[in-house]
Amino acid sequence: MTLRFGVLGCGLIAYWTHLRLIPRLRHARLIAAADPDPHARERARQLTGLDIFEDPAVLLARPDIDAVVISAPSHLHASLAIAAAQAGKHIYLEKPVAIDRPSLHALEAAVRAAGVRFATGFNRRHHPLFLQARHLLHSGAIGPVRSVFSSFCEPASALPLWKQQRSTGGGVLLDLGSHHTDLLRWFLNAEVTHSECRLASLANEHDEAWLQLRFSNGAASASFFSFRTAQTDFFEFLGESGTLRVDRHRATLTPGSFSPSLIAWRTLRRIRSTYDPSYQSALQAFVDDQPGATLEDGARSLEILLSAEASCASS
């Protein structure tokens, strides 16, 4: 059975990723998209040759669409996903799933009532480098993990307006930190029992953050996120019998064995340095109804960050 898609939000992530990848998926077809920005609509129309609507309600009312990918600004994620659930559409929602608890709880209730398929866009779970690292950690290659250091930084000279303000879902915790909070739970197979952070606003609100977590298995992590420093995305795990460093930009796993998919990714990166198969793999898993990041995973990540922000506000 073919899953027929609409895309809500035609910004950069949709233009470079979702609108290009959905037609390549097995048993999937891209039908239409929607965005209130006329420039984004025209760019998407030129790319796809499909109907691009201004009003998402028009897309959601179409009976020839089974599922939606939501890649709008973060403060619109929950409301668009609720509307999609009420329209009976399956949902692939980019992170964060919401920006506050009331909208998160409304989203959870709507999805539960509709009974639709839901995936949170934590595509890094499908990255061959991180998959191999998780395999090594779970096989006991470095023994029980006691501590983790991580950093995810994306330098940005000009952020879109919504990313500059926390009230519209901006800031590095929601934008970058949400990935690492999810991956740390996934890597360690443990839940966060305590979170705290320190925030800085240099050029824009919350454009740097330091996050500390404690986990149910006794491990602890310290992470740094920034829009102001050089590009990084790494984890360093300190275990009782060894260490493991995972660096996405350097394409390194030290020490570690290399799976066929990891070798293929490293090879293709020599041709195209930005090649990242995780987006397509995550979308394909959604189409195939295979395990991936759930709404609960998206909710857990958000709760960690909201608790950390609360600790920062009260300190």
C-alpha positions in Angstrom: 0.0 0.0 0.0 1.3 3.5 -0.9 1.3 6.1 1.8 0.3 9.5 0.2 2.0 12.5 1.8 1.4 16.2 2.3 4.1 18.5 3.8 3.2 21.3 6.1 5.9 23.9 6.1 8.2 24.5 3.1 11.1 26.1 4.7 14.8 25.1 4.3 14.5 21.6 6.0 11.5 20.7 3.8 13.0 22.2 0.6 16.4 20.4 1.0 15.1 17.2 2.7 11.5 16.2 2.9 10.2 17.4 -0.5 13.2 15.7 -2.2 13.2 12.5 -0.2 9.6 11.5 0.0 9.4 10.7 -3.8 12.4 8.4 -3.3 10.8 6.3 -0.6 9.4 2.8 -1.2 5.6 2.8 -1.0 5.3 6.6 -0.7 4.0 9.4 -2.9 4.2 13.1 -2.4 0.9 14.7 -3.2 0.9 18.4 -2.0 2.4 20.8 0.4 1.4 24.0 2.3 3.1 27.1 3.6 1.8 30.7 4.3 5.0 32.2 2.8 4.5 32.9 -0.9 8.3 32.7 -1.6 8.5 29.3 0.1 5.4 28.1 -1.8 6.8 29.2 -5.2 10.2 27.5 -4.5 8.4 24.3 -3.5 6.2 24.5 -6.6 9.2 24.8 -8.8 10.9 21.9 -7.1 8.0 19.5 -7.1 5.5 20.7 -9.7 2.8 19.9 -7.3 -0.1 21.8 -5.6 1.3 24.1 -2.9 -1.4 25.7 -0.7 -1.3 28.7 1.5 -3.7 27.3 4.1 -2.8 23.9 5.8 -6.5 23.2 6.3 -7.0 22.9 2.5 -4.3 20.2 2.4 -5.6 18.4 5.5 -9.1 18.3 3.9 -7.9 16.4 0.9 -9.0 12.7 0.9 -6.0 11.7 -1.3 -3.5 12.5 1.6 -2.9 9.8 4.2 0.0 11.3 6.1 1.8 14.6 6.7 5.3 15.6 7.5 5.2 18.8 9.7 8.3 21.0 9.3 6.9 24.4 10.2 8.4 26.7 12.9 8.5 25.0 16.3 5.7 27.0 17.9 3.3 25.7 15.2 4.2 22.1 15.6 1.6 21.1 18.2 -1.3 23.0 16.6 -0.6 21.6 13.1 -0.2 18.1 14.5 -3.5 18.3 16.4 -5.3 19.5 13.3 -3.7 16.6 11.3 -4.7 14.1 13.9 -8.3 15.4 13.9 -8.3 15.1 10.1 -7.2 11.4 10.5 -3.8 11.8 9.0 -0.7 9.9 10.1 2.0 12.3 11.5 5.7 12.7 11.1 6.5 15.7 13.3 9.9 17.4 13.4 11.3 18.1 16.8 10.4 19.6 19.2 6.9 18.2 19.3 5.8 21.3 21.2 7.3 24.2 23.1 5.4 24.0 26.4 3.5 21.5 28.5 -0.1 22.7 27.7 0.4 22.2 23.9 2.2 18.9 24.5 -0.7 17.6 26.6 -3.2 18.7 24.0 -1.2 17.0 21.3 -1.0 13.8 23.2 -4.7 13.8 23.8 -5.5 14.4 20.1 -3.2 11.7 18.8 -4.5 9.2 21.4 -8.1 10.0 20.4 -7.4 9.8 16.6 -5.4 6.6 16.8 -3.1 7.7 14.0 0.5 6.7 13.4 3.0 9.1 14.9 6.7 9.6 14.7 9.0 12.3 16.1 11.7 13.4 13.7 14.7 12.3 15.7 16.4 11.2 12.5 19.8 10.8 14.2 18.6 7.5 15.7 18.9 6.2 12.1 22.4 7.6 11.4 24.9 4.7 10.8 27.5 6.3 13.0 25.2 6.5 16.0 23.6 3.1 15.3 27.1 1.5 15.5 28.0 3.5 18.6 24.8 2.3 20.3 25.5 -1.3 19.3 29.0 -1.0 20.9 27.6 0.5 24.1 24.8 -2.0 24.5 27.3 -4.9 23.8 29.4 -3.8 26.8 32.4 -2.7 24.7 33.4 -0.1 27.3 31.5 -1.5 30.3 28.8 0.5 32.2 28.9 4.2 31.2 29.5 6.5 34.1 29.8 9.9 32.4 29.1 11.5 29.0 30.3 14.7 27.5 28.6 16.0 24.3 28.3 19.1 22.2 26.1 20.1 19.2 26.9 23.5 17.7 25.7 25.1 14.5 27.1 28.5 13.8 24.4 30.8 12.4 25.1 34.4 11.3 21.4 35.1 10.5 18.7 33.0 12.2 15.1 33.2 11.1 13.0 35.4 13.4 11.2 32.6 15.1 14.5 30.9 16.0 15.7 34.1 17.8 13.0 34.0 20.4 12.1 31.3 23.0 8.4 32.2 22.8 8.3 30.9 19.2 10.4 27.9 19.8 13.8 29.4 19.3 17.0 28.9 21.3 19.6 26.1 21.2 18.0 23.8 23.8 14.9 23.2 21.7 16.6 23.4 18.3 19.8 21.4 19.0 19.6 20.1 22.6 16.5 18.2 21.8 18.5 15.9 19.6 21.1 15.1 22.2 18.6 14.6 25.1 16.8 12.0 22.9 20.1 10.4 21.8 21.4 10.2 25.4 18.2 8.3 26.5 18.6 6.0 23.5 22.3 5.4 23.8 22.2 4.7 27.6 18.8 3.0 27.6 18.0 5.0 30.7 15.7 7.8 31.8 16.7 11.3 33.0 16.1 11.8 36.7 17.4 15.3 37.0 18.2 18.1 34.6 19.6 21.6 35.0 21.0 24.2 32.6 22.7 27.6 32.2 21.6 29.8 29.4 23.3 32.7 27.6 21.8 35.2 25.1 24.6 36.7 23.1 23.2 37.8 19.7 19.8 36.1 20.2 17.7 34.7 23.0 19.2 31.5 24.4 21.8 31.0 21.7 24.1 29.2 24.1 23.3 26.6 26.7 25.1 24.3 29.1 23.0 21.2 30.1 23.6 18.7 32.9 21.6 15.5 33.3 21.5 12.5 35.6 20.1 9.2 34.6 18.3 6.3 36.2 21.3 4.0 35.7 23.6 6.3 37.7 25.3 7.9 34.7 25.7 11.7 34.3 26.1 13.9 31.2 27.3 17.4 30.5 26.5 19.1 27.2 27.2 22.4 25.4 25.0 23.8 22.6 25.6 27.0 20.7 24.7 29.0 17.6 27.8 31.0 18.1 30.7 28.5 17.9 32.3 26.3 15.3 30.3 23.3 14.0 30.4 20.3 16.3 28.3 17.2 17.0 30.0 14.6 19.2 29.6 12.4 22.2 32.3 11.0 24.5 31.3 8.1 26.7 33.4 7.2 29.7 32.9 3.6 30.8 34.2 1.5 33.6 36.5 -0.4 31.1 37.1 2.1 28.3 36.0 5.2 26.4 34.1 5.7 23.2 34.1 9.0 21.2 31.5 9.5 18.4 32.0 12.5 16.1 29.5 13.0 13.3 31.3 15.8 11.5 34.7 14.0 11.5 33.0 10.7 10.7 34.9 9.0 13.4 34.1 6.3 16.0 37.1 5.8 18.4 37.7 3.0 19.1 35.2 0.9 17.3 34.4 -1.5 14.5 32.7 -0.3 11.3 29.4 -1.8 10.0 28.7 -2.0 6.3 26.3 0.9 6.5 28.8 3.0 8.3 31.5 2.2 5.7 29.1 3.2 3.0 28.3 6.5 4.6 31.9 7.4 5.1 32.6 6.5 1.5 29.8 8.6 0.1 30.8 11.6 2.3 34.0 11.8 0.3 31.9 12.6 -2.7 29.3 14.8 -0.9 30.5 16.0 2.5 26.9 16.8 3.7 25.6 13.4 2.9 23.3 12.2 5.7 21.2 9.0 5.2 19.4 9.3 8.5 16.6 11.6 7.2 15.6 9.1 4.5 16.0 6.1 6.8 13.8 7.8 9.4 11.1 8.6 6.9 11.2 5.1 5.4 10.8 3.6 8.8 7.7 5.7 9.3 6.3 4.6 5.9 7.0 1.0 6.8 5.5 1.4 10.3 8.8 0.3 11.8 10.2 1.2 15.2 11.5 4.7 15.6 11.2 7.7 17.8 7.6 7.9 19.2 5.5 10.7 20.5 6.5 9.6 24.0 10.1 10.0 23.0 9.4 13.5 21.8 7.5 14.3 25.0 10.3 12.9 27.2 12.9 15.1 25.4 10.7 18.2 25.8 10.1 17.5 29.5 13.8 17.2 30.1 14.4 20.6 28.5 11.5 22.3 30.2 12.7 21.0 33.6 16.2 22.2 32.8 14.9 25.7 31.8 12.9 25.9 35.1 16.0 25.1 37.1 17.8 27.8 35.2 15.1 30.4 35.9 15.1 29.6 39.6 18.8 29.6 40.1 
